[in-house]
Amino acid sequence: MTPEQGRIYGLIGLPLKHSFSAAMHNAAFRALKINAEYRLFEIKPEELDGFFASLDDNNISGLNVTVPYKEKVLKFVKIDRECAFLRQIEAVNTIAKREGLWVGFNTDIPGFKRHLKEQFDPVNKTAAILGAGGAARAVAYVLASLKARSISVFDVDRQKSRKITDMIKGIFPGFPILPVDKIEELKIKDKDLLVNATPVGLKETDPSPVEKDQLHGGLFVYDLIYNPAQTKLLALANQAGARTSNGLGMLLYQGMLSFRIWTGQEACREAMEEALSLELSARR
């Protein structure tokens, strides 16, 4: 499909070889007979400014944003007035054109919230988060808004851990969230929920970010990674008797919301789910 034949949507990030987003959205476009194509834009950091400067010339009508750009794209967009809190969260994963302006949204937040609540009730539960980037910010916001008892956050970048802590305390004054300097200080043995919001696990060569002896049977482990369907972390969690989930449901729900923001139409869930299932089968 050329730009003249239809609108272009897509995903920007680095890397993107693992992504199922194009298959999911293109299936929805076909199901609803929308003349559009979803593409993957693997953009290097030094190319980001030029890419955003050329959006109109390239007939791009909307974008999703993933690692490592969820925070960096804020400078290119206006925040939707109904999502003003995104300035505090500092993470955008969906961009759409509104009255000539590029506007930022975060569908990770409702997407993660919906999928998590289908499997786990975080009310009054203790949580640990691995990572403190854009995805972790959405996770922390959801857990605090759903009245988790407490959150501990670890990131190899200590400054990011403290920044996410300050962000949550700014939105939810007094909420007990603690940045830690070592994974061991997360005290996962004492937690009800562990969320991996890092990219560790995307590569076959990646180790599990935590050791098996840190996991336990009363834990719910949620890995935002969906490809591979079972990361080393989830495999170890299963061996420890913990309940687990990957991020495929979050991908689906956030994608359905992005689709509606871009097109004004409800996404065809069945078509999206079928496309995701086919992608999983093809990449095993």
C-alpha positions as CSV (number, residue, x, y, z in Angstrom):
1,M,0.0,0.0,0.0
2,T,1.4,3.4,-0.9
3,P,0.7,6.6,1.0
4,E,-1.6,7.8,-1.8
5,Q,-3.8,4.7,-1.4
6,G,-4.6,5.0,2.3
7,R,-3.6,6.4,5.6
8,I,-0.5,5.2,7.4
9,Y,-0.3,4.2,11.1
10,G,2.5,2.6,12.9
11,L,4.7,1.8,15.8
12,I,8.0,3.6,16.6
13,G,10.6,2.0,18.9
14,L,13.9,0.2,19.0
15,P,14.0,-2.8,18.5
16,L,10.7,-3.9,16.9
17,K,11.3,-7.4,15.5
18,H,9.3,-8.9,18.4
19,S,6.2,-6.7,17.8
20,F,2.8,-8.2,16.9
21,S,1.2,-4.7,16.5
22,A,1.3,-4.6,12.7
23,A,-0.5,-7.9,12.4
24,M,-3.1,-7.0,14.9
25,H,-4.0,-3.5,13.5
26,N,-3.8,-4.5,9.9
27,A,-6.3,-7.4,10.6
28,A,-8.6,-4.8,12.2
29,F,-8.3,-2.5,9.2
30,R,-9.2,-5.4,6.8
31,A,-12.1,-6.5,8.9
32,L,-13.7,-3.1,8.9
33,K,-12.6,-2.3,5.3
34,I,-10.6,0.7,6.3
35,N,-8.2,1.9,3.7
36,A,-5.1,2.0,5.9
37,E,-1.9,0.3,6.7
38,Y,0.0,-0.2,10.0
39,R,3.8,-0.2,9.7
40,L,6.8,-0.7,12.0
41,F,9.2,2.2,12.2
42,E,12.4,1.2,13.9
43,I,13.9,4.6,14.6
44,K,17.3,5.3,16.1
45,P,17.5,8.0,18.7
46,E,19.4,10.4,16.4
47,E,16.6,10.0,13.8
48,L,13.7,10.8,16.1
49,D,13.5,14.6,15.5
50,G,13.6,14.1,11.7
51,F,11.0,11.4,11.8
52,F,8.5,13.6,13.7
53,A,9.2,16.5,11.4
54,S,8.3,14.4,8.4
55,L,5.0,12.8,9.7
56,D,2.7,14.9,7.5
57,D,4.9,14.5,4.4
58,N,4.7,10.7,4.9
59,N,0.9,10.6,5.3
60,I,1.2,9.3,8.8
61,S,-2.1,9.7,10.7
62,G,-1.3,8.0,14.0
63,L,1.4,6.2,15.9
64,N,2.0,3.9,18.8
65,V,5.2,4.4,20.8
66,T,7.2,1.8,22.6
67,V,10.7,1.3,24.2
68,P,12.7,3.5,24.4
69,Y,10.6,6.5,23.3
70,K,7.5,6.7,25.5
71,E,9.0,9.5,27.5
72,K,11.0,11.1,24.8
73,V,8.0,11.8,22.5
74,L,6.4,14.2,25.0
75,K,8.3,17.1,23.4
76,F,6.6,16.5,20.1
77,V,2.9,16.4,21.2
78,K,0.2,18.2,23.0
79,I,-1.4,16.2,25.8
80,D,-5.1,15.5,25.4
81,R,-7.1,17.7,27.9
82,E,-8.8,14.6,29.3
83,C,-5.4,13.1,30.0
84,A,-3.7,16.1,31.6
85,F,-2.1,13.8,34.3
86,L,0.1,12.4,31.5
87,R,2.3,15.4,32.0
88,Q,3.0,14.0,35.5
89,I,3.3,10.4,34.3
90,E,5.6,11.6,31.4
91,A,4.8,8.6,29.2
92,V,2.8,8.5,26.0
93,N,2.2,5.4,23.9
94,T,-0.4,6.7,21.3
95,I,-0.3,9.8,19.1
96,A,-3.2,11.1,16.9
97,K,-3.8,14.2,14.8
98,R,-6.4,16.5,16.4
99,E,-7.3,19.8,14.6
100,G,-3.9,20.0,13.0
101,L,-2.0,19.2,16.2
102,W,-0.3,15.9,17.3
103,V,-1.9,14.9,20.6
104,G,-0.6,12.3,23.0
105,F,-2.5,9.6,24.9
106,N,-1.6,6.6,27.1
107,T,-3.7,3.5,26.3
108,D,-1.2,1.4,28.3
109,I,-2.9,2.5,31.5
110,P,-6.4,1.3,30.7
111,G,-5.0,-1.6,28.8
112,F,-2.9,-2.9,31.7
113,K,-5.7,-2.1,34.2
114,R,-8.3,-4.1,32.3
115,H,-6.1,-7.2,31.8
116,L,-4.7,-7.2,35.3
117,K,-8.1,-7.0,36.9
118,E,-9.3,-10.0,34.9
119,Q,-6.7,-12.1,36.7
120,F,-5.6,-10.3,39.9
121,D,-7.2,-7.9,42.4
122,P,-4.4,-5.5,43.5
123,V,-6.5,-3.8,46.3
124,N,-4.5,-3.9,49.5
125,K,-1.8,-6.0,47.9
126,T,1.9,-5.4,48.0
127,A,3.7,-5.0,44.6
128,A,7.2,-5.0,43.2
129,I,8.0,-3.5,39.8
130,L,11.1,-4.2,37.7
131,G,11.9,-1.2,35.6
132,A,11.1,2.5,35.9
133,G,10.6,3.5,32.2
134,G,7.4,4.6,30.4
135,A,5.7,1.2,30.8
136,A,6.5,1.0,34.5
137,R,5.0,4.5,35.0
138,A,1.7,3.2,33.6
139,V,1.9,0.1,35.8
140,A,2.7,2.1,39.0
141,Y,-0.2,4.6,38.2
142,V,-2.7,1.7,37.8
143,L,-1.6,0.0,41.0
144,A,-1.7,3.2,43.0
145,S,-5.1,4.1,41.6
146,L,-6.5,0.6,42.4
147,K,-5.4,1.1,46.0
148,A,-2.5,-1.4,46.2
149,R,-1.1,-1.5,49.7
150,S,2.4,-0.5,48.6
151,I,4.9,-0.6,45.7
152,S,8.6,-1.1,45.5
153,V,10.5,-0.2,42.3
154,F,13.9,-1.3,41.1
155,D,15.7,0.0,38.0
156,V,19.4,-0.2,37.1
157,D,19.2,3.6,36.7
158,R,18.6,4.7,40.3
159,Q,17.6,8.2,39.2
160,K,14.7,6.7,37.2
161,S,13.5,4.7,40.2
162,R,13.4,7.9,42.3
163,K,11.7,9.8,39.5
164,I,8.8,7.3,39.3
165,T,8.5,7.4,43.0
166,D,8.2,11.2,43.0
167,M,5.7,11.0,40.2
168,I,3.4,8.6,42.1
169,K,3.6,10.6,45.3
170,G,2.8,13.8,43.4
171,I,-0.4,12.3,42.0
172,F,-1.3,10.2,45.0
173,P,0.0,12.1,48.1
174,G,1.2,9.8,50.8
175,F,1.1,6.7,48.8
176,P,3.7,4.2,50.1
177,I,6.1,3.7,47.1
178,L,9.7,2.9,47.7
179,P,12.7,3.0,45.2
180,V,15.3,0.4,46.0
181,D,18.9,0.1,44.8
182,K,19.1,-3.7,44.5
183,I,16.7,-6.4,43.3
184,E,17.1,-8.2,46.6
185,E,15.7,-5.1,48.4
186,L,12.4,-5.6,46.5
187,K,11.8,-8.4,49.0
188,I,9.8,-10.3,46.4
189,K,9.3,-13.2,49.0
190,D,7.0,-10.8,50.9
191,K,5.1,-9.5,47.9
192,D,1.8,-10.4,46.3
193,L,2.5,-9.1,42.8
194,L,5.6,-8.8,40.7
195,V,5.5,-6.9,37.4
196,N,8.4,-7.0,34.9
197,A,8.3,-3.7,33.0
198,T,11.8,-4.0,31.5
199,P,12.7,-5.4,28.1
200,V,14.8,-8.1,29.8
201,G,13.3,-11.3,28.3
202,L,12.8,-10.2,24.8
203,K,15.9,-12.0,23.6
204,E,16.5,-15.7,23.9
205,T,19.8,-15.0,25.5
206,D,18.3,-12.8,28.2
207,P,18.4,-14.3,31.7
208,S,15.5,-14.1,34.1
209,P,15.7,-10.7,35.9
210,V,15.2,-12.5,39.3
211,E,16.3,-15.9,40.6
212,K,13.9,-18.7,41.2
213,D,14.5,-18.7,45.0
214,Q,13.1,-15.1,45.1
215,L,9.7,-16.4,43.8
216,H,7.0,-18.1,45.8
217,G,3.7,-19.9,45.3
218,G,1.5,-17.0,46.6
219,L,2.9,-14.6,44.0
220,F,1.3,-13.4,40.8
221,V,3.9,-12.6,38.2
222,Y,3.0,-10.4,35.3
223,D,5.5,-9.9,32.5
224,L,4.6,-7.1,30.0
225,I,6.6,-9.0,27.4
226,Y,4.4,-11.2,25.2
227,N,6.9,-12.5,22.6
228,P,8.2,-14.9,23.7
229,A,4.9,-16.0,25.3
230,Q,6.8,-17.5,28.2
231,T,9.9,-15.6,29.3
232,K,12.5,-17.2,31.5
233,L,11.0,-15.2,34.4
234,L,7.5,-16.7,33.8
235,A,9.0,-20.2,33.4
236,L,10.7,-19.9,36.8
237,A,7.6,-18.4,38.3
238,N,5.6,-21.4,37.1
239,Q,8.2,-23.8,38.6
240,A,7.8,-21.9,41.9
241,G,4.1,-22.4,41.8
242,A,3.2,-18.8,41.2
243,R,0.4,-17.7,39.0
244,T,1.6,-15.9,35.8
245,S,0.6,-13.8,32.9
246,N,2.3,-12.3,29.9
247,G,1.4,-9.0,28.3
248,L,-0.6,-10.2,25.3
249,G,-3.9,-9.2,26.8
250,M,-2.5,-5.7,27.6
251,L,-1.3,-5.4,24.0
252,L,-4.8,-6.3,22.7
253,Y,-6.7,-3.9,25.0
254,Q,-4.3,-1.0,24.5
255,G,-4.4,-1.6,20.8
256,M,-8.2,-1.6,20.7
257,L,-8.2,1.8,22.4
258,S,-5.5,3.2,20.1
259,F,-7.6,2.0,17.1
260,R,-10.6,3.9,18.4
261,I,-8.6,7.1,19.0
262,W,-7.3,7.0,15.4
263,T,-10.4,5.9,13.5
264,G,-13.4,6.8,15.7
265,Q,-14.5,3.2,15.2
266,E,-14.6,0.3,17.6
267,A,-11.8,-2.2,16.7
268,C,-12.8,-5.7,15.6
269,R,-11.6,-7.7,18.7
270,E,-12.1,-11.0,17.0
271,A,-9.9,-10.1,14.0
272,M,-7.2,-8.7,16.4
273,E,-7.3,-11.8,18.6
274,E,-7.1,-14.1,15.6
275,A,-4.1,-12.2,14.2
276,L,-2.3,-12.4,17.6
277,S,-2.9,-16.1,17.8
278,L,-1.5,-16.6,14.3
279,E,1.6,-14.5,15.1
280,L,2.2,-16.6,18.3
281,S,1.9,-19.8,16.3
282,A,4.2,-18.6,13.6
283,R,7.0,-17.4,15.9
284,R,7.2,-20.5,18.2
